[in-house]
Amino acid sequence: MYQSVSDSTFKALQAIDGPSICNAIEGLNFRPKNQGFMLPEIKSIYPDMPVTLGYAVTGVISANEPTSTPIAREDWWDLIASLPKPTLIVLHDIDTPPFGAYWGEVQGNIHKALGAVGVVTDGTVRDLDEVRALDFNFFAKDVSVSHGYVHLIDIGNPVGIGGFMVKTGDLLHGDKHGVSHIPFELADQIPDMVATIAEYEEQTISVCQSPDFTMEKLKEIAKITRPY
């Protein structure tokens, strides 16, 4: 049985940008500050889109050679259906370099119908205009014109993408800044911590933007305990 958060918590997390999510998790001292997010190589293809939040469904793909034994699409679809909604598809591409896009207009439509809101991949994507029109988000390493021989070779197992290991069922948050992981243990606490950090930062910003700014005032505000 996969975990999920309450509807109210989900909506609250959707309203928070990526850097604030990471700051809040740091403030809650749950894990080292250099863990829990993907490296900048995984980029938002549609940086104008709002936050994408969903439960990860993992798989592995290759496009370099044809195969007679791909993972059945029906098994993949059944796995997606077993997760809380919305889902966020997470695919590791084993090709070096990746070149064949699993993701385009057709897969975007199929997976949106199955309850997915986007894809995260260290492979490639294509059909950018058509998929953007679906409000289906792409976080990818690159863009490719062709799908090559792309096929699924594994589903449901942990995958490493952008320096982070993702498990099926993980709660992932993505926006124009990148993709991060939200621990279920902290999900309910994050909105309040975001507010605490925002209040702290506003004090510093107000001093810096004040027409009466002085070095002494900056040093004084710096004495306040940093919450993250």
DRENZAMI-551019 format. One record per residue (C-alpha): residue number from 0; residue in one letter; x, y, z. Coordinates in pm, whole numbers. Example, Ala and Ser with C-alpha at 12.3 -4.5 7.8 and 13.67 -1.06 7.14 Angstrom:
REM DRENZAMI-551019
<node seq="0" type="A" x="1230" y="-450" z="780"/>
<node seq="1" type="S" x="1367" y="-106" z="714"/>
***
This chain:
REM DRENZAMI-551019
<node seq="0" type="M" x="0" y="0" z="0"/>
<node seq="1" type="Y" x="148" y="334" z="-105"/>
<node seq="2" type="Q" x="146" y="640" z="120"/>
<node seq="3" type="S" x="-23" y="966" z="39"/>
<node seq="4" type="V" x="-81" y="1303" z="203"/>
<node seq="5" type="S" x="-413" y="1468" z="282"/>
<node seq="6" type="D" x="-582" y="1683" z="18"/>
<node seq="7" type="S" x="-523" y="1996" z="227"/>
<node seq="8" type="T" x="-152" y="1923" z="265"/>
<node seq="9" type="F" x="-122" y="1842" z="-106"/>
<node seq="10" type="K" x="-279" y="2174" z="-202"/>
<node seq="11" type="A" x="-58" y="2363" z="43"/>
<node seq="12" type="L" x="257" y="2203" z="-103"/>
<node seq="13" type="Q" x="143" y="2284" z="-457"/>
<node seq="14" type="A" x="142" y="2652" z="-364"/>
<node seq="15" type="I" x="509" y="2653" z="-254"/>
<node seq="16" type="D" x="803" y="2703" z="-490"/>
<node seq="17" type="G" x="1094" y="2460" z="-506"/>
<node seq="18" type="P" x="1358" y="2663" z="-320"/>
<node seq="19" type="S" x="1115" y="2722" z="-33"/>
<node seq="20" type="I" x="1041" y="2349" z="-15"/>
<node seq="21" type="C" x="1414" y="2275" z="11"/>
<node seq="22" type="N" x="1467" y="2551" z="269"/>
<node seq="23" type="A" x="1185" y="2414" z="484"/>
<node seq="24" type="I" x="1321" y="2061" z="476"/>
<node seq="25" type="E" x="1662" y="2197" z="575"/>
<node seq="26" type="G" x="1500" y="2387" z="861"/>
<node seq="27" type="L" x="1334" y="2069" z="985"/>
<node seq="28" type="N" x="1677" y="1905" z="999"/>
<node seq="29" type="F" x="1559" y="1578" z="845"/>
<node seq="30" type="R" x="1852" y="1498" z="614"/>
<node seq="31" type="P" x="2186" y="1648" z="503"/>
<node seq="32" type="K" x="2149" y="1970" z="307"/>
<node seq="33" type="N" x="2316" y="1822" z="0"/>
<node seq="34" type="Q" x="2059" y="1543" z="-39"/>
<node seq="35" type="G" x="1698" y="1508" z="-149"/>
<node seq="36" type="F" x="1697" y="1693" z="-481"/>
<node seq="37" type="M" x="1806" y="1635" z="-839"/>
<node seq="38" type="L" x="2110" y="1797" z="-995"/>
<node seq="39" type="P" x="2066" y="2089" z="-1238"/>
<node seq="40" type="E" x="2109" y="1853" z="-1533"/>
<node seq="41" type="I" x="1738" y="1769" z="-1490"/>
<node seq="42" type="K" x="1576" y="2085" z="-1621"/>
<node seq="43" type="S" x="1221" y="2210" z="-1652"/>
<node seq="44" type="I" x="1131" y="2216" z="-2021"/>
<node seq="45" type="Y" x="836" y="2443" z="-1943"/>
<node seq="46" type="P" x="965" y="2688" z="-1680"/>
<node seq="47" type="D" x="647" y="2896" z="-1707"/>
<node seq="48" type="M" x="432" y="2611" z="-1575"/>
<node seq="49" type="P" x="323" y="2607" z="-1210"/>
<node seq="50" type="V" x="440" y="2354" z="-952"/>
<node seq="51" type="T" x="404" y="1988" z="-1050"/>
<node seq="52" type="L" x="346" y="1761" z="-751"/>
<node seq="53" type="G" x="288" y="1389" z="-774"/>
<node seq="54" type="Y" x="363" y="1037" z="-657"/>
<node seq="55" type="A" x="652" y="878" z="-845"/>
<node seq="56" type="V" x="610" y="579" z="-1075"/>
<node seq="57" type="T" x="953" y="454" z="-1180"/>
<node seq="58" type="G" x="1081" y="277" z="-1489"/>
<node seq="59" type="V" x="1390" y="222" z="-1702"/>
<node seq="60" type="I" x="1412" y="278" z="-2078"/>
<node seq="61" type="S" x="1652" y="228" z="-2369"/>
<node seq="62" type="A" x="1632" y="345" z="-2731"/>
<node seq="63" type="N" x="1962" y="227" z="-2876"/>
<node seq="64" type="E" x="1864" y="-121" z="-2998"/>
<node seq="65" type="P" x="1537" y="-298" z="-3077"/>
<node seq="66" type="T" x="1418" y="-570" z="-2840"/>
<node seq="67" type="S" x="1183" y="-863" z="-2869"/>
<node seq="68" type="T" x="1112" y="-863" z="-2494"/>
<node seq="69" type="P" x="1001" y="-517" z="-2382"/>
<node seq="70" type="I" x="799" y="-464" z="-2066"/>
<node seq="71" type="A" x="433" y="-493" z="-2162"/>
<node seq="72" type="R" x="260" y="-156" z="-2177"/>
<node seq="73" type="E" x="-37" y="-306" z="-1996"/>
<node seq="74" type="D" x="182" y="-398" z="-1695"/>
<node seq="75" type="W" x="317" y="-42" z="-1689"/>
<node seq="76" type="W" x="-32" y="103" z="-1703"/>
<node seq="77" type="D" x="-147" y="-128" z="-1423"/>
<node seq="78" type="L" x="143" y="-10" z="-1206"/>
<node seq="79" type="I" x="47" y="354" z="-1263"/>
<node seq="80" type="A" x="-315" y="274" z="-1176"/>
<node seq="81" type="S" x="-206" y="126" z="-841"/>
<node seq="82" type="L" x="-58" y="456" z="-716"/>
<node seq="83" type="P" x="-235" y="746" z="-543"/>
<node seq="84" type="K" x="-312" y="1028" z="-783"/>
<node seq="85" type="P" x="-174" y="1237" z="-933"/>
<node seq="86" type="T" x="133" y="1046" z="-1041"/>
<node seq="87" type="L" x="464" y="1180" z="-1172"/>
<node seq="88" type="I" x="640" y="942" z="-1410"/>
<node seq="89" type="V" x="1013" y="895" z="-1343"/>
<node seq="90" type="L" x="1217" y="718" z="-1615"/>
<node seq="91" type="H" x="1587" y="640" z="-1609"/>
<node seq="92" type="D" x="1746" y="617" z="-1957"/>
<node seq="93" type="I" x="2039" y="373" z="-1970"/>
<node seq="94" type="D" x="2170" y="496" z="-2307"/>
<node seq="95" type="T" x="2490" y="702" z="-2305"/>
<node seq="96" type="P" x="2423" y="957" z="-2436"/>
<node seq="97" type="P" x="2044" y="939" z="-2431"/>
<node seq="98" type="F" x="1892" y="1011" z="-2771"/>
<node seq="99" type="G" x="1556" y="840" z="-2823"/>
<node seq="100" type="A" x="1255" y="1011" z="-2662"/>
<node seq="101" type="Y" x="997" y="791" z="-2490"/>
<node seq="102" type="W" x="800" y="1105" z="-2419"/>
<node seq="103" type="G" x="597" y="1296" z="-2675"/>
<node seq="104" type="E" x="240" y="1381" z="-2769"/>
<node seq="105" type="V" x="102" y="1025" z="-2763"/>
<node seq="106" type="Q" x="261" y="920" z="-2434"/>
<node seq="107" type="G" x="163" y="1254" z="-2282"/>
<node seq="108" type="N" x="-201" y="1192" z="-2370"/>
<node seq="109" type="I" x="-195" y="830" z="-2251"/>
<node seq="110" type="H" x="-35" y="911" z="-1919"/>
<node seq="111" type="K" x="-249" y="1217" z="-1853"/>
<node seq="112" type="A" x="-554" y="995" z="-1904"/>
<node seq="113" type="L" x="-404" y="756" z="-1648"/>
<node seq="114" type="G" x="-374" y="1036" z="-1390"/>
<node seq="115" type="A" x="-16" y="1153" z="-1443"/>
<node seq="116" type="V" x="78" y="1521" z="-1440"/>
<node seq="117" type="G" x="427" y="1502" z="-1587"/>
<node seq="118" type="V" x="749" y="1312" z="-1639"/>
<node seq="119" type="V" x="1098" y="1333" z="-1492"/>
<node seq="120" type="T" x="1372" y="1168" z="-1698"/>
<node seq="121" type="D" x="1745" y="1172" z="-1751"/>
<node seq="122" type="G" x="1660" y="1085" z="-2111"/>
<node seq="123" type="T" x="1499" y="1304" z="-2376"/>
<node seq="124" type="V" x="1155" y="1439" z="-2467"/>
<node seq="125" type="R" x="992" y="1575" z="-2783"/>
<node seq="126" type="D" x="663" y="1715" z="-2927"/>
<node seq="127" type="L" x="711" y="2012" z="-2697"/>
<node seq="128" type="D" x="426" y="2232" z="-2824"/>
<node seq="129" type="E" x="169" y="1955" z="-2825"/>
<node seq="130" type="V" x="258" y="1836" z="-2475"/>
<node seq="131" type="R" x="264" y="2191" z="-2336"/>
<node seq="132" type="A" x="-93" y="2230" z="-2461"/>
<node seq="133" type="L" x="-189" y="1932" z="-2243"/>
<node seq="134" type="D" x="-55" y="2101" z="-1926"/>
<node seq="135" type="F" x="162" y="1792" z="-1888"/>
<node seq="136" type="N" x="502" y="1888" z="-1749"/>
<node seq="137" type="F" x="845" y="1776" z="-1868"/>
<node seq="138" type="F" x="1161" y="1766" z="-1655"/>
<node seq="139" type="A" x="1437" y="1621" z="-1871"/>
<node seq="140" type="K" x="1805" y="1613" z="-1951"/>
<node seq="141" type="D" x="1756" y="1704" z="-2315"/>
<node seq="142" type="V" x="1529" y="1718" z="-2621"/>
<node seq="143" type="S" x="1536" y="1467" z="-2907"/>
<node seq="144" type="V" x="1376" y="1468" z="-3252"/>
<node seq="145" type="S" x="1328" y="1087" z="-3267"/>
<node seq="146" type="H" x="1216" y="803" z="-3043"/>
<node seq="147" type="G" x="1463" y="555" z="-3190"/>
<node seq="148" type="Y" x="1390" y="204" z="-3060"/>
<node seq="149" type="V" x="1272" y="331" z="-2724"/>
<node seq="150" type="H" x="1112" y="74" z="-2494"/>
<node seq="151" type="L" x="1065" y="-4" z="-2126"/>
<node seq="152" type="I" x="1307" y="-256" z="-1978"/>
<node seq="153" type="D" x="1210" y="-235" z="-1609"/>
<node seq="154" type="I" x="930" y="-88" z="-1400"/>
<node seq="155" type="G" x="858" y="-23" z="-1034"/>
<node seq="156" type="N" x="1212" y="-48" z="-896"/>
<node seq="157" type="P" x="1424" y="238" z="-755"/>
<node seq="158" type="V" x="1602" y="447" z="-1019"/>
<node seq="159" type="G" x="1885" y="698" z="-993"/>
<node seq="160" type="I" x="1816" y="1025" z="-1176"/>
<node seq="161" type="G" x="2007" y="1350" z="-1142"/>
<node seq="162" type="G" x="2208" y="1222" z="-847"/>
<node seq="163" type="F" x="1901" y="1116" z="-649"/>
<node seq="164" type="M" x="1748" y="771" z="-598"/>
<node seq="165" type="V" x="1371" y="770" z="-654"/>
<node seq="166" type="K" x="1137" y="496" z="-536"/>
<node seq="167" type="T" x="790" y="427" z="-668"/>
<node seq="168" type="G" x="549" y="604" z="-434"/>
<node seq="169" type="D" x="783" y="891" z="-341"/>
<node seq="170" type="L" x="628" y="1237" z="-332"/>
<node seq="171" type="L" x="813" y="1464" z="-579"/>
<node seq="172" type="H" x="789" y="1840" z="-627"/>
<node seq="173" type="G" x="902" y="2010" z="-948"/>
<node seq="174" type="D" x="902" y="2363" z="-1084"/>
<node seq="175" type="K" x="1125" y="2591" z="-1292"/>
<node seq="176" type="H" x="1403" y="2550" z="-1035"/>
<node seq="177" type="G" x="1420" y="2171" z="-1050"/>
<node seq="178" type="V" x="1290" y="1857" z="-880"/>
<node seq="179" type="S" x="1299" y="1774" z="-509"/>
<node seq="180" type="H" x="1173" y="1495" z="-283"/>
<node seq="181" type="I" x="926" y="1563" z="-1"/>
<node seq="182" type="P" x="951" y="1313" z="288"/>
<node seq="183" type="F" x="609" y="1197" z="404"/>
<node seq="184" type="E" x="727" y="1245" z="763"/>
<node seq="185" type="L" x="761" y="1620" z="704"/>
<node seq="186" type="A" x="483" y="1697" z="456"/>
<node seq="187" type="D" x="238" y="1840" z="710"/>
<node seq="188" type="Q" x="509" y="2054" z="874"/>
<node seq="189" type="I" x="652" y="2213" z="561"/>
<node seq="190" type="P" x="396" y="2495" z="509"/>
<node seq="191" type="D" x="448" y="2628" z="862"/>
<node seq="192" type="M" x="826" y="2609" z="828"/>
<node seq="193" type="V" x="804" y="2793" z="496"/>
<node seq="194" type="A" x="615" y="3073" z="672"/>
<node seq="195" type="T" x="875" y="3086" z="953"/>
<node seq="196" type="I" x="1162" y="3112" z="706"/>
<node seq="197" type="A" x="980" y="3374" z="498"/>
<node seq="198" type="E" x="935" y="3590" z="808"/>
<node seq="199" type="Y" x="1304" y="3559" z="891"/>
<node seq="200" type="E" x="1411" y="3644" z="535"/>
<node seq="201" type="E" x="1174" y="3940" z="517"/>
<node seq="202" type="Q" x="1350" y="4102" z="813"/>
<node seq="203" type="T" x="1683" y="4086" z="631"/>
<node seq="204" type="I" x="1535" y="4201" z="300"/>
<node seq="205" type="S" x="1357" y="4493" z="465"/>
<node seq="206" type="V" x="1681" y="4616" z="621"/>
<node seq="207" type="C" x="1864" y="4585" z="289"/>
<node seq="208" type="Q" x="1592" y="4772" z="95"/>
<node seq="209" type="S" x="1544" y="5044" z="353"/>
<node seq="210" type="P" x="1656" y="5397" z="258"/>
<node seq="211" type="D" x="1810" y="5407" z="606"/>
<node seq="212" type="F" x="2026" y="5100" z="546"/>
<node seq="213" type="T" x="2350" y="5085" z="742"/>
<node seq="214" type="M" x="2611" y="4817" z="797"/>
<node seq="215" type="E" x="2531" y="4827" z="1167"/>
<node seq="216" type="K" x="2165" y="4743" z="1103"/>
<node seq="217" type="L" x="2266" y="4454" z="877"/>
<node seq="218" type="K" x="2500" y="4316" z="1142"/>
<node seq="219" type="E" x="2226" y="4349" z="1402"/>
<node seq="220" type="I" x="1972" y="4160" z="1196"/>
<node seq="221" type="A" x="2234" y="3892" z="1127"/>
<node seq="222" type="K" x="2233" y="3808" z="1500"/>
<node seq="223" type="I" x="1884" y="3658" z="1467"/>
<node seq="224" type="T" x="1903" y="3279" z="1466"/>
<node seq="225" type="R" x="1875" y="3147" z="1110"/>
<node seq="226" type="P" x="1595" y="2888" z="1092"/>
<node seq="227" type="Y" x="1749" y="2679" z="813"/>
***
